[in-house]
Amino acid sequence: MNYKDIANKIFQLAGNKANVLEVSHCMTRLRLHLASYSDIDTAALQAIEGVLGVNITDNELQIILGPGRVTGVYDEFMILFDDHNEEAPEEPSAPAIGDYKTLQAKIKEKNSTPFKLMTRRIASIFLPLIPGFIACGLITGLLNIGLKVNPELADTSITQLLTVMGNAIFFGLNIFVGINAAKEFKGSPVMGGILATVISHPMLANIQLFNSHLVPGRGGIIAVLLVAILGAWLENKLKKIIPEMFNLFLVPLIVLLLGGFTAILLLQPLGGIIAELIGTAATDAVAKGGLFTGFILGGMWLPLVMLGIHQTFTPIHAQLLSQYGVTILLPILAMAGGGQIGASLAVYLKTKNSFLKKTILSALPVGIMGIGEPLIYGVTLPLGKPFICACLGGAFGGAVQAAFMVGSTAMGISGLPLAAVTDNIPVYIAGLFTSYIAGFIITWIVGFDDPAERID
């Protein structure tokens, strides 16, 4: 796949130069904030080889490329974006657009609502960690399968080494989150990592304050986020107060002392309360709600993915993994993709539109592997009814996962590959096929308006 060629074509169709104001990406999507969306040819963008889907929502053009590919295209796109922005940008021809820099500031302000900032920062903190979760989770999952087949393998050196590799992400998770959070909030990454280490250090167990022993790692991810954000805030404030010649010595020292004591005395207990509430709420909702909770969660996930706000669940998964070693939410939410598969298969068998059939065939393999956007934007959403049917298919699959409280030891993967990292592979696969079948049957019964020509 020629990333440079894909980036060039997207850049041209996005209006290049002054029309592209901001560029970012998540696990699967290149996200562009534009000056004007009126002339964007979504069909031409969709036709670019390597593009899996296109969506315009909330003043953002989203080009769906899939994991791995999106990073390569983003890197090439940023070369084009930076090269063009070194020159004075041309004024857009539309009279309503006005001055480029003024417009850029207005667009940035408009897209800087608390919720949007939160989702972006969550993505920036946790998305870099997902490859580690996937690698460690797959090792742990495959190791568990091997030990069930032959329990005697547990005493071998290679098994013990693989166990260490599988647990590595959790051993350093607080430090990784502290580094990324400090970086995101404009602090020194190393100070974020150090503050995270302070509240995770095993020697805390030997310290007694107020007649009770400190608990290393209490509060998990939540406490780390709080202390890293505090450290970054302190650092930025101190740099404005302390003379420049003393910055190097005094700023990190004061940040460590103030941040460390505040973390131990206040933020770690507070983080512990919040983390316990999140863990208890998630587990109780699934344990007590059972089928009903799974049905609701599985059915609502596709709209959240469609809107691109599904990243808000990432820290919840991370906290559950840190707290319990598994997240029971991910297998439920992953069923939404199964509903898509079933609904799309029903559309494929009923439609007489050759282009739609071709789109489904090309998107099904990546859909089975857990990347659902091509089927959302290329098949079910444009047709309307199949999208709702896919949601219902995911709801039935989610009910199965919740009924048996299937957990995942990793995050960042979905679909069939997720089976390898679940703690109950047969039930997970049964739930996945339930979502396939339910999505298919409901779509077949409800039907849809078959387009005579290509849909965009």
C-alpha positions as CSV (number, residue, x, y, z in Angstrom):
1,M,0.0,0.0,0.0
2,N,1.5,3.4,-1.1
3,Y,0.8,5.6,1.9
4,K,2.2,8.7,0.1
5,D,-0.1,8.2,-2.9
6,I,-3.1,7.8,-0.6
7,A,-2.2,10.9,1.5
8,N,-1.7,13.0,-1.7
9,K,-5.1,12.1,-3.1
10,I,-6.8,12.8,0.3
11,F,-5.0,16.1,0.6
12,Q,-6.1,17.2,-2.9
13,L,-9.7,16.1,-2.4
14,A,-9.8,17.8,1.0
15,G,-9.1,21.1,-0.6
16,N,-5.3,21.2,0.4
17,K,-3.6,24.4,1.5
18,A,-6.0,26.7,3.4
19,N,-9.0,24.3,3.6
20,V,-7.2,21.8,5.9
21,L,-7.0,23.4,9.3
22,E,-6.1,20.6,11.7
23,V,-5.0,17.0,11.4
24,S,-5.2,14.1,13.9
25,H,-5.8,10.4,13.9
26,C,-7.1,7.6,16.1
27,M,-6.7,3.8,15.7
28,T,-8.5,3.6,12.4
29,R,-9.4,7.1,11.2
30,L,-7.6,10.1,9.7
31,R,-9.5,13.1,11.2
32,L,-9.5,16.5,9.4
33,H,-10.9,19.8,10.5
34,L,-11.7,21.8,7.4
35,A,-12.5,25.4,6.6
36,S,-15.3,24.3,4.3
37,Y,-17.0,21.0,3.8
38,S,-19.4,22.0,1.0
39,D,-17.1,20.9,-1.9
40,I,-15.9,17.6,-0.4
41,D,-16.5,14.7,-2.8
42,T,-17.1,11.8,-0.5
43,A,-17.5,9.4,-3.4
44,A,-14.1,10.3,-4.8
45,L,-12.5,9.9,-1.3
46,Q,-14.3,6.5,-0.9
47,A,-12.9,5.4,-4.3
48,I,-9.3,5.9,-3.2
49,E,-7.6,2.5,-2.9
50,G,-6.9,1.8,0.7
51,V,-9.8,4.0,2.0
52,L,-12.4,1.9,3.9
53,G,-15.0,4.5,4.5
54,V,-15.7,8.3,4.7
55,N,-17.8,10.2,7.2
56,I,-18.4,13.9,7.9
57,T,-19.7,14.5,11.4
58,D,-19.5,17.3,14.0
59,N,-17.3,19.6,11.7
60,E,-14.8,16.8,11.1
61,L,-14.0,14.8,8.0
62,Q,-13.1,11.2,9.0
63,I,-11.2,9.0,6.5
64,I,-11.4,5.4,7.7
65,L,-8.2,3.6,6.8
66,G,-7.9,0.9,9.5
67,P,-5.1,0.1,12.1
68,G,-1.5,0.5,10.9
69,R,-2.5,2.0,7.6
70,V,-3.8,5.1,9.3
71,T,-0.5,5.8,10.9
72,G,1.4,5.6,7.6
73,V,-1.0,7.8,5.8
74,Y,-1.0,10.3,8.7
75,D,2.8,10.6,8.6
76,E,2.7,11.3,4.8
77,F,-0.2,13.6,5.1
78,M,1.6,15.7,7.8
79,I,4.5,16.1,5.5
80,L,2.2,17.7,2.9
81,F,0.3,19.7,5.6
82,D,3.5,21.1,7.1
83,D,5.1,21.9,3.7
84,H,2.1,23.8,2.6
85,N,1.7,25.7,5.9
86,E,5.4,26.9,5.8
87,E,4.2,29.1,3.0
88,A,1.6,31.8,3.5
89,P,-1.7,30.0,2.8
90,E,-3.9,31.2,0.0
91,E,-7.3,32.7,1.0
92,P,-10.1,30.3,0.2
93,S,-12.4,31.4,-2.6
94,A,-15.6,31.2,-0.6
95,P,-16.4,34.8,0.6
96,A,-17.9,33.5,3.9
97,I,-14.6,32.0,5.0
98,G,-12.6,35.2,5.6
99,D,-9.1,35.4,7.0
100,Y,-7.4,32.0,7.2
101,K,-5.8,32.5,10.6
102,T,-8.9,34.0,12.1
103,L,-11.0,31.1,10.8
104,Q,-8.5,28.5,12.1
105,A,-8.7,30.1,15.5
106,K,-12.5,30.0,15.4
107,I,-12.6,26.4,14.2
108,K,-10.2,25.4,17.0
109,E,-12.3,27.2,19.6
110,K,-15.5,25.6,18.3
111,N,-13.9,22.2,18.5
112,S,-12.5,22.8,22.0
113,T,-15.6,22.0,24.0
114,P,-14.8,20.2,27.3
115,F,-16.2,16.9,25.9
116,K,-14.2,17.1,22.6
117,L,-11.0,18.0,24.5
118,M,-11.6,15.1,26.9
119,T,-12.0,12.5,24.1
120,R,-8.9,13.8,22.3
121,R,-6.8,13.7,25.4
122,I,-8.1,10.2,26.3
123,A,-7.1,9.1,22.8
124,S,-3.7,10.7,23.1
125,I,-3.0,9.1,26.5
126,F,-4.3,5.6,25.9
127,L,-4.1,4.9,22.2
128,P,-0.2,4.5,22.2
129,L,-0.7,1.8,24.8
130,I,-3.0,-0.4,22.8
131,P,-0.3,-2.3,20.9
132,G,1.1,-3.3,24.2
133,F,-2.3,-4.5,25.5
134,I,-2.8,-6.5,22.3
135,A,0.6,-8.1,22.4
136,C,0.5,-8.9,26.1
137,G,-3.1,-10.0,25.9
138,L,-2.5,-12.4,23.0
139,I,0.4,-14.0,24.8
140,T,-1.7,-14.4,28.0
141,G,-4.7,-15.7,26.1
142,L,-2.7,-18.2,24.0
143,L,-0.7,-19.3,27.1
144,N,-4.0,-20.0,29.0
145,I,-5.2,-22.1,26.1
146,G,-1.9,-24.1,26.2
147,L,-2.1,-24.6,29.9
148,K,-5.6,-25.9,29.7
149,V,-4.5,-28.5,27.1
150,N,-1.4,-29.4,29.1
151,P,-1.2,-28.1,32.7
152,E,2.3,-29.6,33.2
153,L,3.7,-26.8,31.0
154,A,3.2,-24.4,33.9
155,D,6.5,-25.4,35.5
156,T,8.6,-24.9,32.4
157,S,11.0,-22.0,32.0
158,I,9.5,-20.9,28.7
159,T,6.0,-20.8,30.1
160,Q,7.2,-18.7,33.1
161,L,9.0,-16.3,30.7
162,L,5.9,-16.0,28.5
163,T,3.9,-15.2,31.7
164,V,6.3,-12.4,32.5
165,M,5.9,-11.1,28.9
166,G,2.1,-11.3,29.2
167,N,2.1,-9.4,32.4
168,A,4.6,-6.7,31.3
169,I,2.0,-4.1,30.3
170,F,0.4,-4.2,33.7
171,F,3.7,-4.1,35.5
172,G,4.5,-0.7,33.8
173,L,1.0,0.5,33.1
174,N,0.9,3.3,35.7
175,I,4.2,4.7,34.5
176,F,3.2,4.6,30.9
177,V,-0.1,6.4,31.7
178,G,1.8,8.9,33.8
179,I,4.2,9.7,31.0
180,N,1.5,10.1,28.4
181,A,-0.8,12.1,30.6
182,A,2.0,14.6,31.5
183,K,2.9,14.9,27.9
184,E,-0.7,15.6,26.9
185,F,-1.2,18.3,29.6
186,K,2.1,20.0,28.5
187,G,4.2,18.8,31.4
188,S,7.5,16.9,31.5
189,P,6.8,13.2,30.6
190,V,9.5,12.0,33.0
191,M,7.9,13.9,35.9
192,G,4.6,12.3,35.1
193,G,6.3,8.9,35.1
194,I,8.0,9.6,38.4
195,L,4.9,10.8,40.2
196,A,3.1,7.6,38.9
197,T,6.0,5.5,40.3
198,V,5.7,7.3,43.7
199,I,2.1,6.1,44.2
200,S,2.9,2.6,42.8
201,H,6.1,1.9,44.6
202,P,6.1,-1.3,46.6
203,M,7.9,0.3,49.6
204,L,4.7,2.2,50.3
205,A,3.4,-0.9,52.0
206,N,6.0,-0.4,54.7
207,I,4.9,3.2,55.5
208,Q,2.1,3.9,58.0
209,L,0.2,7.2,58.0
210,F,-2.7,8.0,60.3
211,N,-2.6,4.5,61.8
212,S,-3.0,2.8,58.5
213,H,-0.5,1.3,56.0
214,L,-0.3,2.9,52.6
215,V,-1.4,0.7,49.6
216,P,0.9,0.7,46.6
217,G,-1.0,1.4,43.4
218,R,-4.3,2.3,45.1
219,G,-6.6,4.1,42.7
220,G,-5.0,2.5,39.7
221,I,-5.2,4.4,36.4
222,I,-7.5,7.1,37.9
223,A,-5.1,8.1,40.6
224,V,-2.2,8.2,38.1
225,L,-4.2,10.5,35.8
226,L,-5.0,12.8,38.7
227,V,-1.4,13.0,39.9
228,A,0.1,13.4,36.4
229,I,-2.4,16.2,35.5
230,L,-1.6,17.9,38.8
231,G,2.2,17.6,38.2
232,A,1.8,19.1,34.7
233,W,-0.3,22.0,36.0
234,L,2.2,22.7,38.9
235,E,5.1,22.6,36.5
236,N,3.6,25.1,34.1
237,K,2.6,27.4,37.0
238,L,6.1,27.3,38.6
239,K,7.9,28.0,35.3
240,K,6.1,31.4,35.2
241,I,7.0,32.2,38.8
242,I,10.5,30.9,39.3
243,P,13.4,32.8,37.6
244,E,14.6,31.1,34.5
245,M,18.1,30.4,35.9
246,F,16.6,28.3,38.7
247,N,14.0,26.5,36.6
248,L,16.1,23.4,36.0
249,F,16.7,22.8,39.7
250,L,13.7,24.1,41.5
251,V,10.7,23.2,39.2
252,P,11.2,19.4,39.1
253,L,12.1,19.4,42.8
254,I,9.0,21.3,43.9
255,V,6.8,19.3,41.5
256,L,8.0,16.0,43.0
257,L,7.6,17.2,46.6
258,L,4.3,18.9,46.3
259,G,2.9,16.5,43.8
260,G,4.1,13.5,45.6
261,F,2.7,14.4,49.0
262,T,-0.6,15.6,47.5
263,A,-0.8,12.4,45.6
264,I,-0.3,10.2,48.7
265,L,-2.5,12.2,51.1
266,L,-5.3,13.3,48.7
267,L,-5.3,12.1,45.1
268,Q,-4.5,8.4,45.7
269,P,-7.4,8.0,48.2
270,L,-9.7,10.0,45.9
271,G,-8.5,7.9,42.9
272,G,-9.1,4.8,44.9
273,I,-12.7,5.8,45.6
274,I,-13.4,6.7,41.9
275,A,-11.7,3.5,40.7
276,E,-13.7,1.3,43.0
277,L,-16.9,3.0,42.0
278,I,-16.1,2.5,38.3
279,G,-15.1,-1.2,38.9
280,T,-18.1,-1.9,41.1
281,A,-20.6,-0.1,38.8
282,A,-19.4,-2.0,35.7
283,T,-19.3,-5.4,37.4
284,D,-22.6,-4.9,39.2
285,A,-24.3,-3.6,36.1
286,V,-23.4,-6.7,34.2
287,A,-23.7,-9.2,37.1
288,K,-27.1,-7.9,38.3
289,G,-28.5,-6.7,34.9
290,G,-27.3,-9.8,33.1
291,L,-29.0,-10.2,29.7
292,F,-30.7,-6.8,29.9
293,T,-27.5,-4.9,30.5
294,G,-25.7,-6.8,27.8
295,F,-28.5,-6.2,25.4
296,I,-28.5,-2.4,26.0
297,L,-24.7,-2.1,25.9
298,G,-24.3,-4.3,22.8
299,G,-27.1,-2.4,21.0
300,M,-25.8,1.1,21.7
301,W,-22.2,0.6,20.6
302,L,-22.5,1.1,16.9
303,P,-24.0,4.6,17.2
304,L,-21.1,5.5,19.5
305,V,-18.5,4.1,17.0
306,M,-20.3,6.0,14.2
307,L,-20.0,9.3,16.1
308,G,-16.4,8.5,16.9
309,I,-16.8,9.0,20.7
310,H,-16.2,5.3,21.6
311,Q,-12.7,6.3,22.8
312,T,-14.3,7.6,26.0
313,F,-14.6,3.9,27.1
314,T,-10.8,3.3,26.8
315,P,-9.8,4.5,30.3
316,I,-12.7,2.4,31.7
317,H,-11.3,-0.7,30.0
318,A,-7.8,0.2,31.2
319,Q,-9.1,0.6,34.8
320,L,-10.9,-2.7,34.7
321,L,-7.9,-4.5,33.3
322,S,-5.7,-2.9,36.0
323,Q,-8.2,-3.7,38.8
324,Y,-9.4,-7.2,37.8
325,G,-7.1,-8.4,35.1
326,V,-10.0,-8.5,32.6
327,T,-12.6,-6.1,31.2
328,I,-16.1,-7.6,31.0
329,L,-17.3,-4.6,28.9
330,L,-15.2,-5.2,25.8
331,P,-16.7,-8.7,24.8
332,I,-20.2,-7.2,25.2
333,L,-19.4,-4.1,23.1
334,A,-17.5,-6.2,20.5
335,M,-20.8,-7.9,19.6
336,A,-21.9,-4.8,17.7
337,G,-19.5,-5.7,14.9
338,G,-21.0,-9.2,14.8
339,G,-24.5,-7.6,14.2
340,Q,-22.9,-5.7,11.3
341,I,-21.6,-8.9,9.7
342,G,-25.0,-10.6,9.9
343,A,-26.9,-7.6,8.6
344,S,-24.5,-7.1,5.7
345,L,-24.7,-10.7,4.7
346,A,-28.5,-10.4,4.6
347,V,-28.1,-7.3,2.4
348,Y,-25.7,-9.1,0.2
349,L,-28.2,-12.0,-0.5
350,K,-31.2,-9.7,-1.0
351,T,-29.7,-6.8,-3.0
352,K,-29.5,-6.7,-6.8
353,N,-27.0,-3.8,-6.7
354,S,-23.7,-5.1,-8.0
355,F,-21.7,-2.3,-6.5
356,L,-23.2,-2.9,-3.1
357,K,-22.4,-6.6,-3.4
358,K,-18.8,-5.7,-4.2
359,T,-18.6,-3.3,-1.3
360,I,-19.9,-5.9,1.1
361,L,-17.5,-8.6,-0.1
362,S,-14.5,-6.2,0.3
363,A,-15.6,-5.0,3.7
364,L,-16.6,-8.3,5.3
365,P,-13.1,-9.7,5.9
366,V,-12.0,-6.6,7.9
367,G,-15.4,-6.6,9.6
368,I,-14.9,-10.1,10.8
369,M,-11.4,-9.0,12.1
370,G,-13.1,-6.3,14.2
371,I,-13.0,-3.2,12.0
372,G,-16.6,-2.3,11.5
373,E,-16.4,1.2,9.9
374,P,-16.4,0.1,6.3
375,L,-19.6,-1.8,6.8
376,I,-21.2,1.1,8.8
377,Y,-20.5,3.8,6.2
378,G,-20.5,1.7,3.1
379,V,-23.5,-0.6,3.7
380,T,-25.8,-0.4,6.7
381,L,-25.9,3.3,7.5
382,P,-26.6,4.5,4.0
383,L,-29.5,1.9,3.8
384,G,-30.9,3.0,7.1
385,K,-32.9,-0.1,8.3
386,P,-30.0,-2.5,8.2
387,F,-28.1,-0.2,10.6
388,I,-30.8,-0.5,13.2
389,C,-31.0,-4.3,12.6
390,A,-27.2,-4.5,13.1
391,C,-27.6,-2.7,16.4
392,L,-30.2,-5.3,17.5
393,G,-28.0,-8.1,16.3
394,G,-25.2,-6.7,18.5
395,A,-27.6,-6.4,21.4
396,F,-28.5,-10.1,21.3
397,G,-24.8,-11.1,21.2
398,G,-24.1,-8.7,24.0
399,A,-26.8,-10.4,26.1
400,V,-25.0,-13.7,25.7
401,Q,-21.6,-12.2,26.8
402,A,-23.2,-10.5,29.8
403,A,-25.1,-13.6,30.9
404,F,-21.8,-15.5,31.3
405,M,-19.7,-12.4,32.3
406,V,-17.0,-13.1,29.6
407,G,-13.9,-11.1,30.3
408,S,-11.1,-9.9,28.0
409,T,-7.4,-9.7,29.0
410,A,-6.6,-7.1,26.4
411,M,-8.2,-4.1,24.6
412,G,-7.8,-2.6,21.2
413,I,-9.0,-5.7,19.3
414,S,-12.5,-6.8,18.5
415,G,-14.4,-9.3,16.3
416,L,-13.1,-12.9,15.9
417,P,-9.5,-12.1,17.1
418,L,-10.8,-11.0,20.5
419,A,-11.7,-14.7,21.2
420,A,-8.0,-15.5,21.8
421,V,-7.8,-13.1,24.8
422,T,-11.1,-13.9,26.5
423,D,-11.4,-16.1,29.5
424,N,-14.2,-18.1,28.0
425,I,-13.5,-18.7,24.4
426,P,-16.4,-21.1,23.6
427,V,-19.0,-18.7,25.1
428,Y,-17.4,-15.7,23.3
429,I,-17.6,-17.4,20.0
430,A,-21.2,-18.5,20.7
431,G,-22.1,-14.9,21.5
432,L,-20.4,-13.7,18.3
433,F,-22.3,-16.2,16.2
434,T,-25.5,-15.2,18.0
435,S,-24.9,-11.6,16.9
436,Y,-24.2,-12.8,13.3
437,I,-27.4,-14.8,13.2
438,A,-29.6,-12.2,14.9
439,G,-28.4,-9.4,12.7
440,F,-29.0,-11.6,9.6
441,I,-32.5,-12.7,10.6
442,I,-33.7,-9.3,11.7
443,T,-32.4,-7.6,8.5
444,W,-33.9,-10.3,6.4
445,I,-37.3,-9.9,8.0
446,V,-37.3,-6.1,8.2
447,G,-35.8,-5.6,4.7
448,F,-34.6,-2.4,3.1
449,D,-35.0,-0.2,0.0
450,D,-32.7,-1.8,-2.5
451,P,-30.8,1.0,-4.3
452,A,-30.9,0.7,-8.1
453,E,-27.5,2.3,-8.4
454,R,-24.4,3.0,-6.3
455,I,-25.0,4.3,-2.8
456,D,-22.6,6.9,-1.2
